[in-house]
Amino acid sequence: MSAEEQKAAAGRAAIKHIRPGSIVGVGTGSTVNHFIDALAGMKHDIRGAVSSSEASTGRLRDHGIEVLDLNDADHLPVYVDGADEINRHLQMIKGGGGALTREKIVAAVAKQFVCIVDASKRVDVLGTFPLPVEVIPMARSYVAHELMKLGGQPELRSGFTTDNGNLVLDVHGLQIAKPIELERNINNIVGVVTVGLFAQRRADLLLLGTDNGVESITA
Ligand code: 5RP
């Protein structure tokens, strides 16, 4: 099975975790796009969606799914999103698509985080995928130097601006032995909006697309 087929299978599998009548938290990326396409099949059974990016908002609306402001969502039972890497504790690196800040906000509000990925995203130690950090533009150079002090090699994501009007530094060369500690340390650097480490708020359920079907894994 190709990685794309594994992503599609994981996206479809997430549908059975959506409660009829609820508002659905929707992440960003190619795996989530499969989930959104599957969600369209039950659009008359949900109240609407809260979206983590302009890209997902567009796709949801194209399917006729109402997109609500997070501030108007009284209760968000489930958030479905992909990841760039995920470890056995269901801690993740996210932000390959640059939507990390809104993703982290919606994930914080949701009661359950369902992560959907293909088998290639499963890792023993986080950090092979460069860690995205969203940065206020005027702090780019300062934050880059602070990230170097933590042992990383930050690289500006060229020609890219987030939905919030900020920059992304992709940090190479980190072997992330203590994800919660590193998440806290990077978030403490002045000028950092969000780090794409999702360790304090990790996933609750992993739906892993494999050649043998979709595995459900809890931490
Ligand atoms: C976007 C993300 C995505 O979830 C992550 O990049 C995975 O994307 P894909 O499903 O396309 O592999 O964090 O900011």
py3Dmol code that shows the C-alpha trace and the ligand (Angstrom):
import py3Dmol

protein = """\
ATOM      1  CA  MET A   1       0.000   0.000   0.000  1.00  0.00           C
ATOM      2  CA  SER A   2       1.391   3.439  -0.861  1.00  0.00           C
ATOM      3  CA  ALA A   3       1.826   6.152   1.781  1.00  0.00           C
ATOM      4  CA  GLU A   4      -1.072   8.033   0.153  1.00  0.00           C
ATOM      5  CA  GLU A   5      -3.345   4.977   0.471  1.00  0.00           C
ATOM      6  CA  GLN A   6      -2.308   4.595   4.117  1.00  0.00           C
ATOM      7  CA  LYS A   7      -3.149   8.266   4.732  1.00  0.00           C
ATOM      8  CA  ALA A   8      -6.538   7.850   3.053  1.00  0.00           C
ATOM      9  CA  ALA A   9      -7.327   4.749   5.135  1.00  0.00           C
ATOM     10  CA  ALA A  10      -6.366   6.532   8.371  1.00  0.00           C
ATOM     11  CA  GLY A  11      -8.483   9.559   7.360  1.00  0.00           C
ATOM     12  CA  ARG A  12     -11.519   7.373   6.707  1.00  0.00           C
ATOM     13  CA  ALA A  13     -10.997   5.481   9.980  1.00  0.00           C
ATOM     14  CA  ALA A  14     -11.242   8.731  11.952  1.00  0.00           C
ATOM     15  CA  ILE A  15     -14.874   9.148  10.876  1.00  0.00           C
ATOM     16  CA  LYS A  16     -16.128   6.605  13.381  1.00  0.00           C
ATOM     17  CA  HIS A  17     -14.786   8.780  16.213  1.00  0.00           C
ATOM     18  CA  ILE A  18     -17.014  11.713  15.201  1.00  0.00           C
ATOM     19  CA  ARG A  19     -20.160  12.080  17.252  1.00  0.00           C
ATOM     20  CA  PRO A  20     -23.346  13.021  15.393  1.00  0.00           C
ATOM     21  CA  GLY A  21     -24.501  16.526  16.342  1.00  0.00           C
ATOM     22  CA  SER A  22     -21.022  17.682  17.379  1.00  0.00           C
ATOM     23  CA  ILE A  23     -18.614  20.349  16.158  1.00  0.00           C
ATOM     24  CA  VAL A  24     -15.491  18.727  14.684  1.00  0.00           C
ATOM     25  CA  GLY A  25     -11.952  20.087  15.107  1.00  0.00           C
ATOM     26  CA  VAL A  26     -10.087  19.789  11.803  1.00  0.00           C
ATOM     27  CA  GLY A  27      -6.308  19.927  11.320  1.00  0.00           C
ATOM     28  CA  THR A  28      -4.251  20.582   8.209  1.00  0.00           C
ATOM     29  CA  GLY A  29      -2.327  18.604   5.607  1.00  0.00           C
ATOM     30  CA  SER A  30      -2.624  15.905   2.977  1.00  0.00           C
ATOM     31  CA  THR A  31      -3.795  13.250   5.473  1.00  0.00           C
ATOM     32  CA  VAL A  32      -6.430  15.588   6.894  1.00  0.00           C
ATOM     33  CA  ASN A  33      -7.604  16.315   3.351  1.00  0.00           C
ATOM     34  CA  HIS A  34      -8.645  12.648   3.130  1.00  0.00           C
ATOM     35  CA  PHE A  35     -10.461  13.029   6.450  1.00  0.00           C
ATOM     36  CA  ILE A  36     -12.274  16.159   5.219  1.00  0.00           C
ATOM     37  CA  ASP A  37     -13.366  14.337   2.061  1.00  0.00           C
ATOM     38  CA  ALA A  38     -14.740  11.490   4.201  1.00  0.00           C
ATOM     39  CA  LEU A  39     -16.384  13.952   6.608  1.00  0.00           C
ATOM     40  CA  ALA A  40     -18.368  15.379   3.680  1.00  0.00           C
ATOM     41  CA  GLY A  41     -20.303  12.097   3.677  1.00  0.00           C
ATOM     42  CA  MET A  42     -21.744  12.922   7.105  1.00  0.00           C
ATOM     43  CA  LYS A  43     -21.991  16.703   6.777  1.00  0.00           C
ATOM     44  CA  HIS A  44     -25.724  16.698   7.538  1.00  0.00           C
ATOM     45  CA  ASP A  45     -25.083  14.855  10.816  1.00  0.00           C
ATOM     46  CA  ILE A  46     -22.596  17.375  12.337  1.00  0.00           C
ATOM     47  CA  ARG A  47     -23.070  20.958  13.544  1.00  0.00           C
ATOM     48  CA  GLY A  48     -20.008  22.125  11.652  1.00  0.00           C
ATOM     49  CA  ALA A  49     -16.235  22.291  11.921  1.00  0.00           C
ATOM     50  CA  VAL A  50     -13.555  24.425  13.530  1.00  0.00           C
ATOM     51  CA  SER A  51     -10.547  24.696  11.238  1.00  0.00           C
ATOM     52  CA  SER A  52      -6.809  25.080  11.899  1.00  0.00           C
ATOM     53  CA  SER A  53      -5.876  26.786   8.607  1.00  0.00           C
ATOM     54  CA  GLU A  54      -7.140  28.766   5.653  1.00  0.00           C
ATOM     55  CA  ALA A  55      -6.385  25.736   3.447  1.00  0.00           C
ATOM     56  CA  SER A  56      -8.599  23.395   5.479  1.00  0.00           C
ATOM     57  CA  THR A  57     -11.301  26.064   5.760  1.00  0.00           C
ATOM     58  CA  GLY A  58     -11.389  26.291   1.963  1.00  0.00           C
ATOM     59  CA  ARG A  59     -11.658  22.527   1.537  1.00  0.00           C
ATOM     60  CA  LEU A  60     -14.377  22.224   4.193  1.00  0.00           C
ATOM     61  CA  ARG A  61     -16.430  25.010   2.574  1.00  0.00           C
ATOM     62  CA  ASP A  62     -15.981  23.468  -0.884  1.00  0.00           C
ATOM     63  CA  HIS A  63     -17.710  20.388   0.547  1.00  0.00           C
ATOM     64  CA  GLY A  64     -20.521  22.522   1.999  1.00  0.00           C
ATOM     65  CA  ILE A  65     -19.389  22.002   5.605  1.00  0.00           C
ATOM     66  CA  GLU A  66     -19.989  25.058   7.793  1.00  0.00           C
ATOM     67  CA  VAL A  67     -16.817  26.453   9.395  1.00  0.00           C
ATOM     68  CA  LEU A  68     -17.347  28.022  12.821  1.00  0.00           C
ATOM     69  CA  ASP A  69     -15.192  30.435  14.793  1.00  0.00           C
ATOM     70  CA  LEU A  70     -13.464  28.598  17.640  1.00  0.00           C
ATOM     71  CA  ASN A  71     -14.767  31.235  20.057  1.00  0.00           C
ATOM     72  CA  ASP A  72     -18.317  30.212  19.176  1.00  0.00           C
ATOM     73  CA  ALA A  73     -17.689  26.504  19.697  1.00  0.00           C
ATOM     74  CA  ASP A  74     -18.992  25.682  23.146  1.00  0.00           C
ATOM     75  CA  HIS A  75     -17.739  22.098  23.099  1.00  0.00           C
ATOM     76  CA  LEU A  76     -15.222  20.352  20.871  1.00  0.00           C
ATOM     77  CA  PRO A  77     -15.239  16.604  21.585  1.00  0.00           C
ATOM     78  CA  VAL A  78     -12.720  15.566  18.907  1.00  0.00           C
ATOM     79  CA  TYR A  79      -9.834  17.139  16.970  1.00  0.00           C
ATOM     80  CA  VAL A  80      -8.446  15.185  14.003  1.00  0.00           C
ATOM     81  CA  ASP A  81      -5.019  16.056  12.636  1.00  0.00           C
ATOM     82  CA  GLY A  82      -1.918  14.564  11.038  1.00  0.00           C
ATOM     83  CA  ALA A  83       1.717  14.743  12.153  1.00  0.00           C
ATOM     84  CA  ASP A  84       5.205  14.855  10.703  1.00  0.00           C
ATOM     85  CA  GLU A  85       6.549  12.467  13.356  1.00  0.00           C
ATOM     86  CA  ILE A  86       4.936  10.638  16.273  1.00  0.00           C
ATOM     87  CA  ASN A  87       6.581   8.579  19.018  1.00  0.00           C
ATOM     88  CA  ARG A  88       5.231   5.791  21.239  1.00  0.00           C
ATOM     89  CA  HIS A  89       4.029   8.291  23.845  1.00  0.00           C
ATOM     90  CA  LEU A  90       1.959   9.922  21.051  1.00  0.00           C
ATOM     91  CA  GLN A  91       4.067  13.079  21.274  1.00  0.00           C
ATOM     92  CA  MET A  92       4.487  14.701  17.878  1.00  0.00           C
ATOM     93  CA  ILE A  93       6.368  17.057  15.628  1.00  0.00           C
ATOM     94  CA  LYS A  94       3.866  19.078  13.616  1.00  0.00           C
ATOM     95  CA  GLY A  95       3.964  22.155  11.424  1.00  0.00           C
ATOM     96  CA  GLY A  96       5.338  20.761   8.174  1.00  0.00           C
ATOM     97  CA  GLY A  97       2.433  22.616   6.557  1.00  0.00           C
ATOM     98  CA  GLY A  98       3.063  25.696   8.708  1.00  0.00           C
ATOM     99  CA  ALA A  99      -0.280  25.609  10.545  1.00  0.00           C
ATOM    100  CA  LEU A 100       1.224  24.710  13.925  1.00  0.00           C
ATOM    101  CA  THR A 101      -0.100  27.626  15.990  1.00  0.00           C
ATOM    102  CA  ARG A 102      -3.754  27.273  15.060  1.00  0.00           C
ATOM    103  CA  GLU A 103      -3.385  23.493  15.289  1.00  0.00           C
ATOM    104  CA  LYS A 104      -2.060  23.784  18.826  1.00  0.00           C
ATOM    105  CA  ILE A 105      -4.896  26.122  19.811  1.00  0.00           C
ATOM    106  CA  VAL A 106      -7.642  23.857  18.485  1.00  0.00           C
ATOM    107  CA  ALA A 107      -5.929  20.800  19.984  1.00  0.00           C
ATOM    108  CA  ALA A 108      -5.826  22.531  23.378  1.00  0.00           C
ATOM    109  CA  VAL A 109      -9.578  23.128  23.309  1.00  0.00           C
ATOM    110  CA  ALA A 110     -10.557  19.644  22.134  1.00  0.00           C
ATOM    111  CA  LYS A 111     -11.349  16.864  24.554  1.00  0.00           C
ATOM    112  CA  GLN A 112      -9.766  14.151  22.381  1.00  0.00           C
ATOM    113  CA  PHE A 113      -6.927  14.461  19.835  1.00  0.00           C
ATOM    114  CA  VAL A 114      -7.085  11.781  17.145  1.00  0.00           C
ATOM    115  CA  CYS A 115      -3.869  11.664  15.119  1.00  0.00           C
ATOM    116  CA  ILE A 116      -3.992  10.169  11.617  1.00  0.00           C
ATOM    117  CA  VAL A 117      -0.746   9.231   9.860  1.00  0.00           C
ATOM    118  CA  ASP A 118       0.841   6.783   7.438  1.00  0.00           C
ATOM    119  CA  ALA A 119       3.383   4.281   8.770  1.00  0.00           C
ATOM    120  CA  SER A 120       6.426   6.389   7.804  1.00  0.00           C
ATOM    121  CA  LYS A 121       5.596   8.964  10.510  1.00  0.00           C
ATOM    122  CA  ARG A 122       6.175   6.567  13.422  1.00  0.00           C
ATOM    123  CA  VAL A 123       9.606   7.138  15.048  1.00  0.00           C
ATOM    124  CA  ASP A 124      11.506   6.052  18.167  1.00  0.00           C
ATOM    125  CA  VAL A 125      12.992   9.505  18.830  1.00  0.00           C
ATOM    126  CA  LEU A 126      11.548  12.791  17.547  1.00  0.00           C
ATOM    127  CA  GLY A 127      13.836  15.135  15.624  1.00  0.00           C
ATOM    128  CA  THR A 128      14.794  13.690  12.263  1.00  0.00           C
ATOM    129  CA  PHE A 129      12.055  15.861  10.742  1.00  0.00           C
ATOM    130  CA  PRO A 130      13.183  19.496  11.162  1.00  0.00           C
ATOM    131  CA  LEU A 131      11.278  21.071  14.059  1.00  0.00           C
ATOM    132  CA  PRO A 132       9.107  24.024  12.871  1.00  0.00           C
ATOM    133  CA  VAL A 133       9.049  27.147  15.042  1.00  0.00           C
ATOM    134  CA  GLU A 134       6.674  30.032  14.205  1.00  0.00           C
ATOM    135  CA  VAL A 135       8.393  33.355  14.886  1.00  0.00           C
ATOM    136  CA  ILE A 136       7.412  37.042  14.931  1.00  0.00           C
ATOM    137  CA  PRO A 137       9.345  38.513  11.936  1.00  0.00           C
ATOM    138  CA  MET A 138      11.347  41.125  13.910  1.00  0.00           C
ATOM    139  CA  ALA A 139      12.618  38.402  16.284  1.00  0.00           C
ATOM    140  CA  ARG A 140      13.856  36.035  13.548  1.00  0.00           C
ATOM    141  CA  SER A 141      17.586  36.569  14.080  1.00  0.00           C
ATOM    142  CA  TYR A 142      17.412  36.604  17.896  1.00  0.00           C
ATOM    143  CA  VAL A 143      15.318  33.427  18.008  1.00  0.00           C
ATOM    144  CA  ALA A 144      17.644  31.697  15.526  1.00  0.00           C
ATOM    145  CA  HIS A 145      20.627  32.395  17.809  1.00  0.00           C
ATOM    146  CA  GLU A 146      18.745  31.110  20.862  1.00  0.00           C
ATOM    147  CA  LEU A 147      17.815  27.918  18.981  1.00  0.00           C
ATOM    148  CA  MET A 148      21.489  27.391  18.100  1.00  0.00           C
ATOM    149  CA  LYS A 149      22.314  27.572  21.825  1.00  0.00           C
ATOM    150  CA  LEU A 150      19.888  24.641  22.272  1.00  0.00           C
ATOM    151  CA  GLY A 151      21.924  22.621  19.746  1.00  0.00           C
ATOM    152  CA  GLY A 152      19.797  23.095  16.632  1.00  0.00           C
ATOM    153  CA  GLN A 153      20.515  24.508  13.189  1.00  0.00           C
ATOM    154  CA  PRO A 154      17.600  26.777  12.286  1.00  0.00           C
ATOM    155  CA  GLU A 155      16.788  27.442   8.652  1.00  0.00           C
ATOM    156  CA  LEU A 156      14.299  30.074   7.514  1.00  0.00           C
ATOM    157  CA  ARG A 157      11.448  28.505   5.520  1.00  0.00           C
ATOM    158  CA  SER A 158      11.972  30.376   2.294  1.00  0.00           C
ATOM    159  CA  GLY A 159       9.092  32.338   0.754  1.00  0.00           C
ATOM    160  CA  PHE A 160       6.648  31.199   3.414  1.00  0.00           C
ATOM    161  CA  THR A 161       4.362  33.247   5.678  1.00  0.00           C
ATOM    162  CA  THR A 162       1.961  31.623   8.135  1.00  0.00           C
ATOM    163  CA  ASP A 163      -1.789  32.328   8.210  1.00  0.00           C
ATOM    164  CA  ASN A 164      -0.925  34.614  11.154  1.00  0.00           C
ATOM    165  CA  GLY A 165       1.583  36.681   9.117  1.00  0.00           C
ATOM    166  CA  ASN A 166       4.693  35.212  10.759  1.00  0.00           C
ATOM    167  CA  LEU A 167       7.821  33.304   9.688  1.00  0.00           C
ATOM    168  CA  VAL A 168       8.816  29.686  10.256  1.00  0.00           C
ATOM    169  CA  LEU A 169      12.282  28.516  11.292  1.00  0.00           C
ATOM    170  CA  ASP A 170      12.838  24.787  10.619  1.00  0.00           C
ATOM    171  CA  VAL A 171      15.321  23.489  13.177  1.00  0.00           C
ATOM    172  CA  HIS A 172      17.612  20.675  12.010  1.00  0.00           C
ATOM    173  CA  GLY A 173      19.866  18.430  14.025  1.00  0.00           C
ATOM    174  CA  LEU A 174      17.849  17.954  17.215  1.00  0.00           C
ATOM    175  CA  GLN A 175      17.592  14.539  18.848  1.00  0.00           C
ATOM    176  CA  ILE A 176      14.660  15.239  21.132  1.00  0.00           C
ATOM    177  CA  ALA A 177      15.203  13.090  24.213  1.00  0.00           C
ATOM    178  CA  LYS A 178      12.976  15.216  26.478  1.00  0.00           C
ATOM    179  CA  PRO A 179      10.121  16.603  24.360  1.00  0.00           C
ATOM    180  CA  ILE A 180       8.146  18.280  27.177  1.00  0.00           C
ATOM    181  CA  GLU A 181      11.230  20.095  28.459  1.00  0.00           C
ATOM    182  CA  LEU A 182      12.298  21.241  24.979  1.00  0.00           C
ATOM    183  CA  GLU A 183       8.758  22.400  24.145  1.00  0.00           C
ATOM    184  CA  ARG A 184       8.747  24.537  27.292  1.00  0.00           C
ATOM    185  CA  ASN A 185      12.242  25.926  26.659  1.00  0.00           C
ATOM    186  CA  ILE A 186      11.537  26.938  23.062  1.00  0.00           C
ATOM    187  CA  ASN A 187       8.166  28.442  23.948  1.00  0.00           C
ATOM    188  CA  ASN A 188       9.998  30.571  26.525  1.00  0.00           C
ATOM    189  CA  ILE A 189      12.184  32.289  23.910  1.00  0.00           C
ATOM    190  CA  VAL A 190      10.880  35.825  23.378  1.00  0.00           C
ATOM    191  CA  GLY A 191       9.567  36.178  19.826  1.00  0.00           C
ATOM    192  CA  VAL A 192       8.523  32.552  19.471  1.00  0.00           C
ATOM    193  CA  VAL A 193       4.817  32.220  18.758  1.00  0.00           C
ATOM    194  CA  THR A 194       4.677  28.418  18.883  1.00  0.00           C
ATOM    195  CA  VAL A 195       6.995  25.447  18.580  1.00  0.00           C
ATOM    196  CA  GLY A 196       5.732  22.481  16.584  1.00  0.00           C
ATOM    197  CA  LEU A 197       6.416  20.051  19.417  1.00  0.00           C
ATOM    198  CA  PHE A 198       3.134  18.650  20.671  1.00  0.00           C
ATOM    199  CA  ALA A 199       4.358  16.932  23.838  1.00  0.00           C
ATOM    200  CA  GLN A 200       2.418  18.534  26.678  1.00  0.00           C
ATOM    201  CA  ARG A 201      -0.778  18.217  24.647  1.00  0.00           C
ATOM    202  CA  ARG A 202      -0.043  14.952  22.858  1.00  0.00           C
ATOM    203  CA  ALA A 203      -2.489  12.812  20.890  1.00  0.00           C
ATOM    204  CA  ASP A 204      -4.933  10.607  22.773  1.00  0.00           C
ATOM    205  CA  LEU A 205      -5.426   8.135  19.956  1.00  0.00           C
ATOM    206  CA  LEU A 206      -3.244   7.275  16.961  1.00  0.00           C
ATOM    207  CA  LEU A 207      -4.803   5.819  13.822  1.00  0.00           C
ATOM    208  CA  LEU A 208      -1.791   4.433  11.977  1.00  0.00           C
ATOM    209  CA  GLY A 209      -2.227   3.512   8.328  1.00  0.00           C
ATOM    210  CA  THR A 210      -0.152   0.400   7.540  1.00  0.00           C
ATOM    211  CA  ASP A 211       0.043  -2.222   4.795  1.00  0.00           C
ATOM    212  CA  ASN A 212      -2.166  -4.427   6.989  1.00  0.00           C
ATOM    213  CA  GLY A 213      -4.864  -1.865   7.658  1.00  0.00           C
ATOM    214  CA  VAL A 214      -5.330   0.871  10.240  1.00  0.00           C
ATOM    215  CA  GLU A 215      -3.993   0.219  13.726  1.00  0.00           C
ATOM    216  CA  SER A 216      -5.539   2.032  16.730  1.00  0.00           C
ATOM    217  CA  ILE A 217      -2.908   2.897  19.331  1.00  0.00           C
ATOM    218  CA  THR A 218      -3.301   4.672  22.672  1.00  0.00           C
ATOM    219  CA  ALA A 219      -0.409   5.982  24.763  1.00  0.00           C
TER     220      ALA A 219
END
"""
ligand_1 = """\
14
5RP
C 0.552 20.953 9.172
C 0.831 19.726 9.954
C 0.493 18.413 9.309
O -0.333 17.711 10.174
C 1.747 17.639 9.072
O 2.644 18.447 8.325
C 1.474 16.353 8.328
O 1.089 16.632 7.017
P 0.709 15.506 5.966
O -0.564 14.872 6.437
O 0.547 16.259 4.670
O 1.853 14.506 5.908
O 1.295 19.743 11.057
O 0.996 22.104 9.842
"""
view = py3Dmol.view(width=600, height=400)
view.addModel(protein, "pdb")
view.setStyle({"model": 0}, {"cartoon": {"style": "trace"}})
view.addModel(ligand_1, "xyz")
view.setStyle({"model": 1}, {"stick": {}})
view.zoomTo()
view.show()
